[in-house]
Amino acid sequence: MDQIITLSEFTLDAVARVRQSLGIPGPGPDEVAVYRNKVRMKEILAEAGLRVPHFAGCENVEQTLAFAETTGYPLIVKPVNGAGSIGVHLIQDDKALRGLWETREPGGYEIEEFITGTVHHVDGFAGEDGTIVFQVVSRYLNDCLSFEGGAPLGSVVVQRGRLRERIEEFTQSCVSALGMRGMPFHMELFVTGTEELVFLE
């Protein structure tokens, strides 16, 4: 059976269209759109009762300022379909938020609550029935946003224990809610100071 894969998140959409066009098994455009669009992804997880940052798609300056008034600063603004913290902005106040929109259009961006905690990632494979058959939980040393600012980035594997078990359970819930089947995945999440688990992307 023919297969086509990509090693870059930025070509997932193109590869999905090729699969559909050539009748190759694997995620098609509709499936890929769910986990390439950060707003849609968080909507699905929130509907499933999973903790995500408070978020909204950016529509215009006034709407994002209203979101900031409700949620409070700091805030994160990121491209809806970005990866690796490319184009992510940490916003500290109204002036910075207005300044951001002076250089770009809000459409195509997401605004979300700033979560304080350590960032973890889970790399694994979801079987054809959506059950995770393999996963490795790791904790970032620094984080991707710090890396964009010039800090080193690495990660260490989280050893067996209750926290790792909770993260594995949370990951399975996220993978199931997103309908991921027969594919590898890379998921990131926050662990807050009180060990609350919050989906990142």
N, C-alpha and C positions, 0 to 999 in steps of 0.2 A: 504494500500500500504506500502510495506517495505521501510525503509530508513536507510542509514548509514551515520553517521557524525563523525567528529573528532574535538577535542578541541585543537589540536596541529598542528601548521603549518608544522612541520617536518614529519607528517604522512599523509599529503594531497595526496601525490603521491601513497602511498600504498592503501589508502582508495579508490582512483579513480580506481585503478586496480581491487580492489575487486568488486566495482560497475559494472565495465565492464564485469568481469568474471561471475558474478551472475545475470546480467541483472537488476540491481537495479537502479532506476531513480536517476539522479543527475550528477554532473560534472564528465566526464571521463578523462582519461590520457591526451588527446590532449588539452582539455579545461584547466585542472589544470596546464599543462606545461606553458601556457601563463602567468599566474600570479605567478608561482614559479620561473621563470627564469627572473631575474631583467633586463638583457640585452634585451631579447625579449619583455618584458613588456614596457620598455622605447622606443623601436623601434616602437611599435604599437602606443603608445601615441604621439610620435614625428610625425609619419606619419599622425596622425589625427590633427596636428597643435597645440597640447598642449605643454606647457612649461615643459621641463624636464632638469635636469642638463646635460651639455655636458658630454658624456660618451663613453666608448668603452669596449668591452670584452678584457680581457688581453690575449695576444698571446705569447709574449716573452719579454725579458728585453728591447731590442731595441725599440720595438713598444710602450711600456709603457713610455719609456723615451721621445720618439718623441711626444706622447700625452701630456706629462708634459710640453715640450718645447712650444707647441702650446697653451695650456690652462693656464699654470702657476700654481704655488704653493700657498697655500696648496692644496692637493688633497685627495680624499677618495678612498681607495681600500677596496672592500668588497667581500665576497663569493657571487657568482651568485645566489645561492639558500639558503642563510642564513636568519636569523630572529633575531630581538631583539638586533642588533648591535654586535652579537657574531662574532668574527673574523674580525671586522671592524678596519681599520688602518687609522689614520690621518697622511698623509705624508707631510713633510715640505720641502724636497729638494731631489736632485738627489741621494745624499749619502744614505738617508733613503730608497729611492725607490729601489736602488741597493741592500741594505742590506736586505730588505724584501725578495727579490727573491733569496737571498742566503740560505734562510731557507725553501722555499716552491716553487712549480712550479706555474707559472702564470696562467695556464689553470684552469678554474673553478672560476676565479675572474673577477671582473669588476672594472674599474678605472673611476672616475668621478670628475667633477668640485665640489669644495667646495662652498656651498651656505651659505651666512651669513643671519641669520634671526631667527625667532622663529619657532619651530616645532609644528604643529597642527595635530590632528588625527580626523578622522571621522569614526564612527561606525554606521552601518546601514544594511538595507536589500533591495536587488534588487528583484522586482517582476518578474514574468514569462516573462513579455515583456521588462524587463530591466529598467523599471522605478523605481526609489528609492521610496519606500513607507514609509520608516522611516530612519531618520539619526540624529545623535547627533554630533555636532562639539565641540571639546575640544582643549585646548592649554596645551601643556606639561609644567610642572614646571621642569626646567632642560631638559634633553633629554636622549634618550637611550644610546648614546655614552658616555655621562657624567656618567650615571649609571654604565656602564661597568668599569669606572674608580673609582667607589666608592661613587659618589654623590647620594643623594636621588632623587627619581623620583616620580612625581605625575602629575595630570592634573586637570584643571578646565573647566567647560562647558562655552563656549562662548555664551554670551547673544545675543538676537535678535538685528540686526543692519545690515548695508550695508556689513560689512566684512563677517559676517556669511552668508548672502545671496550669496555673491560672492563665498565663499568656497563651499556652497551647490551646486551652479550651476557648478562649476569646477568639483566637485565630480561626478555629474551626467554625465558630459562629459567624464570623465575618465572611469566610470563604463560602459557607452555605448560603448566607443571605445574598451574596453577589452571584450565586449560581455558577461558580467556577467548576468546571469539569475537565478532567483529563489534561491538566496543564500545570506547569511550574508556576510559582508565585513568589513575589517578594513583597512583604507587608511591613509597614513601619507603624509604631505606636508609642505613646507616652506612658511612662509609669510615674505618677505624681508622688509627692512626698508622703501621701497617705496610702500609696500603692493602688490608687485608682488607675484602671486601664482605660486609655482614651485613644481611639483610632486616629492615626495620622494620615496615611494613604497607602 
